[in-house]
């Protein structure tokens, strides 16, 4: 794998880690993280150009996820940072990897919700004002996909 491919994956994982930690600390995902995922995708695409149709499909996956997420944001179900982060992940995984990302994300999100509820009960009150740092669940889904799809290419 070219050095640019390695760099792209490090930036991808770093953006996910920053988003998850920021969401955990402040219930906020900075705009720099989805932008970092997109920049890393561009680097990866330049390092190993996908076929034209594959590139369009990856970008379309990001747009579809962004549109669906915007609807959830409008309904007050999801935060804007979550929408942008998942759209950035969708550009990387495309439609083919989206099922893996969403399945692990849903499982991690459910476990996260249970942990927040349990922590609130142990403290005798609600925690987080009804908010979940869902960037953690999105990152978990993205890393699960990455581990399956891209990490093997890093092996010598």
NORQUIVEN-V932707 format. One record per residue. N is the residue number from 1. SS is DSSP state (H for helix, E for strand, L for the rest). PHI is phi as a letter, one per 40 degrees, with the letter a starting at -180 (NA if undefined). D_FIRST is the distance of its C-alpha to the first C-alpha in whole Angstrom. Layout:
{{N,SS,PHI,D_FIRST} {N,SS,PHI,D_FIRST}}
This chain:
{{1,L,NA,0} {2,L,c,4} {3,H,d,7} {4,H,c,8} {5,H,c,6} {6,H,c,7} {7,H,d,10} {8,H,d,11} {9,H,c,11} {10,H,c,13} {11,H,c,15} {12,H,d,16} {13,H,c,17} {14,H,c,19} {15,H,c,21} {16,H,c,21} {17,H,c,23} {18,H,c,25} {19,H,c,26} {20,H,c,27} {21,H,c,29} {22,H,c,31} {23,H,c,32} {24,H,c,33} {25,H,c,35} {26,H,b,36} {27,L,f,36} {28,L,a,34} {29,L,b,30} {30,L,c,30} {31,H,d,29} {32,H,c,26} {33,H,c,24} {34,H,c,24} {35,H,c,23} {36,H,c,20} {37,H,c,19} {38,H,c,20} {39,H,c,18} {40,H,c,15} {41,H,c,15} {42,H,c,16} {43,H,c,13} {44,H,c,10} {45,H,c,12} {46,H,c,12} {47,H,c,9} {48,L,a,9} {49,L,c,13} {50,L,c,14} {51,L,c,17} {52,H,d,20} {53,H,c,22} {54,H,c,19} {55,H,c,19} {56,H,c,23} {57,H,c,23} {58,H,c,20} {59,H,c,23} {60,H,c,26} {61,H,c,25} {62,H,c,25} {63,H,c,28} {64,H,c,30} {65,H,c,29} {66,H,c,30} {67,H,c,33} {68,H,c,34} {69,H,c,33} {70,H,c,36} {71,H,c,38} {72,H,c,38} {73,H,c,38} {74,H,c,41} {75,L,c,43} {76,L,g,42} {77,L,c,40} {78,L,b,37} {79,L,c,36} {80,H,c,34} {81,H,c,31} {82,H,c,31} {83,H,c,31} {84,H,c,28} {85,H,c,26} {86,H,c,26} {87,H,c,25} {88,H,c,22} {89,H,c,21} {90,H,c,22} {91,H,c,20} {92,H,c,17} {93,H,c,18} {94,H,g,20} {95,H,c,23} {96,H,c,22} {97,H,c,21} {98,H,c,24} {99,H,c,26} {100,H,c,24} {101,H,d,24} {102,H,c,27} {103,H,c,29} {104,H,c,27} {105,H,c,28} {106,H,c,32} {107,H,c,32} {108,H,c,31} {109,H,c,33} {110,H,c,36} {111,H,c,35} {112,H,c,35} {113,H,c,38} {114,H,c,40} {115,H,c,39} {116,H,c,41} {117,H,c,44} {118,H,c,44} {119,H,c,44} {120,H,c,46} {121,H,c,49} {122,H,c,48} {123,H,c,49} {124,L,g,52} {125,L,a,51} {126,L,c,48} {127,L,b,45} {128,H,g,42} {129,H,f,45} {130,H,g,44} {131,L,c,40} {132,L,b,37} {133,L,c,34} {134,L,c,32} {135,H,d,29} {136,H,c,28} {137,H,c,29} {138,H,c,26} {139,H,c,24} {140,H,c,24} {141,H,c,24} {142,H,c,21} {143,H,c,19} {144,H,c,20} {145,H,c,19} {146,H,d,15} {147,H,d,16} {148,H,c,17} {149,H,c,14} {150,L,b,11} {151,H,d,11} {152,H,d,11} {153,H,c,7} {154,H,c,7} {155,L,c,9} {156,L,c,9}}
